[in-house]
């Protein structure tokens, strides 16, 4: 974990010093490609693991419940923040 954190800090430092180079805009496309590759390799590792494949319905249901809860919580909190800070009430 410390290695990942150090690599991220090195990337932030490099981005800070290279931000004025105009041709560096291709990095966004490279990041997208690398994310697709990471997802592909993650899919390979999941498909290769028999425990995960055999329990995919249970894991999928749990993931769906957690995702729906996270979405509902985000919507409720966003609504609260909007009402509290951005809507002018009758004063």
C-alpha positions as CSV (number, residue, x, y, z in Angstrom):
1,X,0.0,0.0,0.0
2,X,2.9,2.3,0.8
3,X,4.2,1.7,-2.7
4,X,0.9,2.6,-4.3
5,X,0.8,5.8,-2.2
6,X,4.4,6.7,-3.2
7,X,3.7,6.1,-6.9
8,X,0.6,8.3,-6.7
9,X,2.6,11.1,-5.0
10,X,5.3,10.8,-7.7
11,X,2.6,11.2,-10.3
12,X,1.1,14.2,-8.6
13,X,4.6,15.8,-8.5
14,X,5.3,15.0,-12.1
15,X,1.9,16.4,-13.1
16,X,2.6,19.6,-11.2
17,X,5.9,20.2,-13.0
18,X,4.7,19.1,-16.4
19,X,1.4,21.0,-16.4
20,X,2.6,23.7,-18.7
21,X,3.5,21.4,-21.6
22,X,0.7,21.7,-24.2
23,X,1.1,18.2,-25.7
24,X,0.5,16.4,-22.4
25,X,-3.3,16.4,-23.1
26,X,-3.0,12.9,-24.4
27,X,-2.7,11.7,-20.9
28,X,-6.4,11.6,-20.4
29,X,-6.8,9.2,-23.3
30,X,-3.9,7.1,-21.9
31,X,-5.6,6.9,-18.5
32,X,-8.8,5.7,-20.1
33,X,-7.0,3.0,-22.0
34,X,-5.2,1.8,-18.9
35,X,-8.4,1.8,-16.9
36,X,-10.0,-0.4,-19.7
37,X,-6.9,-2.7,-19.5
38,X,-7.2,-2.9,-15.7
39,X,-10.9,-3.8,-16.0
40,X,-10.0,-6.5,-18.6
41,X,-7.4,-8.1,-16.4
42,X,-9.7,-7.9,-13.3
43,X,-12.3,-9.7,-15.4
44,X,-9.8,-12.4,-16.3
45,X,-8.8,-12.9,-12.6
46,X,-12.5,-13.0,-11.6
47,X,-13.4,-15.5,-14.3
48,X,-10.4,-17.7,-13.4
49,X,-11.4,-17.9,-9.7
50,X,-13.9,-20.8,-9.3
51,X,-15.1,-19.6,-5.9
52,X,-16.2,-16.3,-7.3
53,X,-17.8,-17.8,-10.4
54,X,-19.7,-20.4,-8.3
55,X,-21.1,-17.7,-5.9
56,X,-21.7,-15.0,-8.5
57,X,-25.4,-14.9,-7.9
58,X,-24.9,-14.3,-4.1
59,X,-22.1,-11.8,-4.6
60,X,-24.1,-10.0,-7.3
61,X,-27.1,-9.7,-5.1
62,X,-25.0,-8.3,-2.3
63,X,-23.3,-5.9,-4.6
64,X,-26.7,-4.7,-6.0
65,X,-28.0,-4.1,-2.5
66,X,-24.9,-2.2,-1.5
67,X,-24.9,-0.1,-4.7
68,X,-28.6,0.8,-4.4
69,X,-28.0,1.8,-0.8
70,X,-25.0,4.0,-1.8
71,X,-27.1,5.6,-4.6
72,X,-30.0,6.3,-2.3
73,X,-27.7,7.7,0.4
74,X,-26.0,10.0,-2.1
75,X,-29.3,11.3,-3.5
76,X,-30.7,12.0,0.0
77,X,-27.5,13.8,1.1
78,X,-27.4,15.8,-2.1
79,X,-31.1,16.8,-1.7
80,X,-30.4,17.8,2.0
81,X,-27.3,19.9,1.0
82,X,-29.3,21.5,-1.9
83,X,-32.2,22.4,0.4
84,X,-30.0,23.6,3.3
85,X,-27.4,25.7,1.4
86,X,-28.8,26.5,-2.1
87,X,-32.5,27.2,-1.8
88,X,-33.5,30.6,-0.4
89,X,-36.2,30.0,2.1
90,X,-38.9,32.5,3.2
91,X,-37.1,34.8,5.6
